Amino acid sequence: MGVALAVLRRLESFLLAILMLAMSFAYSANVLVRELAPGIASSLAWIDEICLFGLVWMVFLGLGLALERGRQIAMTSVLLKLAAPLRRGVKLAIDLTGLAFSLYVAQVSFTMTLLVLRSGQVSPTLDITMSWLYGPMPAGFLLLGMRYALELAGANERHAVQVDPSLHV
Amino acid sequence: MIALVLFVLALAMLALGFEMLLVMGLPSVLIKHVLYPDMPPVAIPQRMLGGVEVVTLLAIPFFIFAADLMARGKMAKQLADLFSALFGRYRGGVGHSTVAAVMVFGAAAGSAPATVAAMGRIAFPELVRSGFSERFSLGLISSSAECALLIPPSITFVVYSWLTGTSIAGLFAAGLAVGIVLGLAFMGLVAWEAYRRGIRAGDSSSSAQRWRALREAGWALGMQVIILAGIFAGYFTATEAAAVSVAYAILVEVLVLRSLTWRDVFAIAQESAVSTSVVFVLLAMGSLLAYFITLGEVQATLLQWAQDWHVSWVGFLMVVNVLFFIAGMFIDANSIMLIFLPTLFPLSSSLGIDPVHFGMVVTLNICIGMITPPFGLDLFVASSSLKRPVEDVVAGVWPFIWVNIAVLMVISYIPSISTALPRLLL
């Protein structure tokens, strides 16, 4: 279990880093090409599209890691001041709500992904099925739901994580 | 009635520490099931994706990544050195150079808390050494970081532009003017404090030293030049400028300054991606919430009220100021805009308020909220990154809040400060 989780974490962070680097490279290279060789630039319209796909993947794949590391935005100043038993109760409510909500969104977005896949709708320039755009949602919300479940099981305590303040957005 | 129950539910969730994505997402899902049971549930992922899959918003991950690279590398420190070489010889010079360095760095970072953390560590010891009290120094650092939201490129403006259809370049130009006004107001406060406490001038630097500092900071300043000149001259869109600044930051920090290794860049990319996810999941939830607010015809109701009560733009901006100021104490900048703008922006347009001007008022309010006790985020970031009690930060920040409110009044009721520069540049 522990090993599987460690592998999953590495996979998530590896994919996130690769997406960020690839998008930055593709987009800035696109600008460079347009400035230096405007002739071939028009054929690079697909970069906008591929970067948007990358962004959507990055956003949803990052959900679980962000929760685990205490990075999801929440106003916890009141929560952290509550007496211990009350705080445990509220945290239980938060985690259960989070789990239910994540599973619900994962389920409806999975339905949506299948719907788009069957409709045969394709993207304007890459000509690939639009379900690639919806696919990361069920995956991401499953990862998020799993993290809420880990909090419920006591395997992680996100409110105790010391977040590096320079990472705040 | 149902709307009221859901509103109270959302407030309770917010206060109890539910994640913001749940605070916005759960009520939206409940509205769908209770008020619109016939709507197919797949509308939910559709609306959420609509808040993420937007070309303009692609600028945000790139700006986050570029700022993280600068903060971890050497460029932040070089900016601080430059301004201390430039202003050090004046009375209270360290204070002025802190404001200037934080403004320039914060501009590139686009995030106030990140600026507090990155520049605070560099500036705080210098401020205290030069004779400013610890409290004043803490207040100065937390408040001048607000300029990060105003001086372009600013993530807040990118989100505002997407929500309201206002030109990004126009917002950036206006933000530059308003940010400089705010920075000068803070410098005025620094001058007064330095005079009152009899603080001496800092180390005076020779012109050779100043020249060297300028040359070293050239790389960091170059980033600003590329972004601003590129956007205002019409070379780049904001997204392109953001992507180019990532490439620039990597090249300079890794190849020229050798302050980061490729391994560092990979680790930073991964952290920046998580930050991006944190911001965008709110945009996704906000887009869902805004959809139901629109369906509920909240805008039309408010518009009717405004007409019935003969609300003028002066009165409206007063209400907006109070509302955003209070919201800013509790919620982060993006959530505030996502929750309130879909309703308030049409109203502001119908009262004839320039969209760029309205953007400045909204953003300045969010800035003030971030340093206002008891919950202003920057207070906690300053406290945790500089290892000082929150009470000290709060005590130090009050004079800055008053200056801020004065600037807010000026910006609210003299629209030309916001609208002049965009007209001139664009």
Contacts between the chains, C-beta under 8 A, distances in Angstrom:
chain1	res1	chain2	res2	distance
A	13	B	270	4.7
A	14	B	270	7.7
A	16	B	269	7.6
A	16	B	270	5.1
A	16	B	273	3.7
A	16	B	274	6.5
A	16	B	277	7.8
A	17	B	266	5.2
A	17	B	267	7.5
A	17	B	269	4.2
A	17	B	270	3.8
A	17	B	273	6.4
A	19	B	273	6.3
A	20	B	61	6.6
A	20	B	65	5.9
A	20	B	269	4.1
A	20	B	270	7.2
A	20	B	272	5.8
A	20	B	273	4.5
A	20	B	276	7.5
A	21	B	265	7.7
A	21	B	266	7.3
A	21	B	269	5.1
A	23	B	58	7.9
A	23	B	61	7.0
A	23	B	62	7.8
A	23	B	243	7.9
A	24	B	62	6.2
A	24	B	65	6.3
A	24	B	243	5.9
A	24	B	246	4.3
A	24	B	247	6.7
A	24	B	250	7.8
A	24	B	269	7.9
A	25	B	247	7.6
A	27	B	58	7.3
A	27	B	62	7.1
A	27	B	239	7.3
A	27	B	240	7.2
A	27	B	243	3.7
A	28	B	243	4.3
A	28	B	244	5.2
A	28	B	246	6.4
A	28	B	247	3.9
A	30	B	240	7.9
A	30	B	243	7.8
A	31	B	236	6.7
A	31	B	240	4.8
A	31	B	243	6.5
A	31	B	244	5.6
A	48	B	55	5.9
A	48	B	58	7.9
A	51	B	58	5.7
A	52	B	53	5.5
A	52	B	54	8.0
A	52	B	55	6.6
A	52	B	58	6.8
A	55	B	52	6.7
A	55	B	53	7.4
A	55	B	57	7.6
A	55	B	58	6.0
A	55	B	61	6.4
A	55	B	276	7.7
A	55	B	280	7.5
A	56	B	49	7.0
A	56	B	52	5.6
A	56	B	53	5.8
A	58	B	61	6.8
A	58	B	273	5.1
A	58	B	276	5.8
A	58	B	277	6.4
A	59	B	52	5.4
A	59	B	276	6.6
A	59	B	277	5.0
A	59	B	280	4.1
A	59	B	281	6.4
A	59	B	284	7.3
A	60	B	277	7.4
A	60	B	281	8.0
A	61	B	277	7.4
A	62	B	273	5.7
A	62	B	274	4.9
A	62	B	276	6.8
A	62	B	277	2.7
A	62	B	278	7.4
A	63	B	277	5.9
A	63	B	281	6.0
A	65	B	274	5.6
A	65	B	277	7.8
A	66	B	274	5.1
A	66	B	277	5.3
A	66	B	278	5.1
A	66	B	281	7.8
A	67	B	19	7.2
A	69	B	274	7.0
A	71	B	274	5.9
A	71	B	275	7.4
A	71	B	278	5.4
A	72	B	19	4.5
A	72	B	20	7.2
A	72	B	21	6.4
A	72	B	278	6.1
A	72	B	281	7.5
A	73	B	19	6.9
A	73	B	20	4.4
A	73	B	21	7.8
A	73	B	278	6.2
A	73	B	282	6.8
A	73	B	332	5.5
A	73	B	335	7.3
A	74	B	17	5.3
A	74	B	18	6.4
A	74	B	19	4.6
A	74	B	20	6.0
A	75	B	14	5.9
A	75	B	15	7.1
A	75	B	17	6.2
A	75	B	20	7.8
A	75	B	330	6.0
A	75	B	331	7.2
A	75	B	375	6.5
A	76	B	17	4.2
A	77	B	17	8.0
A	77	B	374	7.4
A	77	B	375	5.9
A	77	B	380	7.9
A	78	B	15	5.7
A	78	B	16	6.6
A	78	B	17	6.3
A	79	B	16	6.1
A	79	B	17	3.2
A	80	B	17	7.6
A	90	B	16	5.3
A	90	B	17	6.9
A	93	B	16	7.7
A	94	B	16	7.3
A	94	B	17	6.6
A	94	B	18	5.2
A	94	B	19	7.4
A	94	B	22	7.5
A	97	B	13	8.0
A	97	B	18	6.8
A	97	B	22	6.0
A	97	B	26	6.6
A	98	B	18	7.8
A	98	B	19	6.6
A	98	B	22	6.0
A	101	B	22	5.9
A	101	B	25	6.1
A	101	B	26	5.7
A	101	B	29	7.2
A	104	B	29	6.7
A	105	B	25	7.4
A	105	B	29	7.9
A	105	B	44	6.9
A	105	B	45	7.1
A	105	B	48	7.7
A	108	B	41	4.5
A	108	B	42	6.1
A	108	B	44	5.4
A	108	B	45	5.8
A	109	B	44	7.7
A	109	B	45	3.8
A	109	B	48	7.8
A	111	B	41	7.3
A	111	B	42	5.8
A	112	B	42	4.3
A	112	B	45	4.4
A	112	B	46	6.7
A	115	B	42	6.3
A	133	B	49	6.7
A	133	B	53	6.6
A	134	B	45	6.5
A	134	B	49	6.7
A	137	B	45	5.5
A	137	B	48	7.2
A	137	B	49	6.9
A	159	B	17	8.0
A	164	B	117	7.6
A	165	B	113	6.7
A	165	B	116	7.3
A	165	B	117	4.1
A	165	B	381	4.5
A	165	B	384	5.1
A	165	B	385	4.1
A	166	B	68	8.0
A	166	B	71	5.7
A	166	B	114	5.5
A	166	B	117	3.6
A	166	B	118	5.3
A	166	B	385	7.0
A	167	B	68	8.0
A	167	B	114	7.3
A	167	B	271	6.2
A	167	B	275	6.3
A	168	B	111	6.9
A	168	B	113	3.6
A	168	B	114	5.8
A	168	B	117	7.0
A	168	B	377	6.9
A	168	B	381	5.8
A	169	B	64	6.6
A	169	B	111	5.3
A	169	B	113	7.4
A	169	B	114	7.0
A	169	B	155	7.6
A	169	B	275	4.8
A	169	B	278	6.0
A	169	B	279	5.4
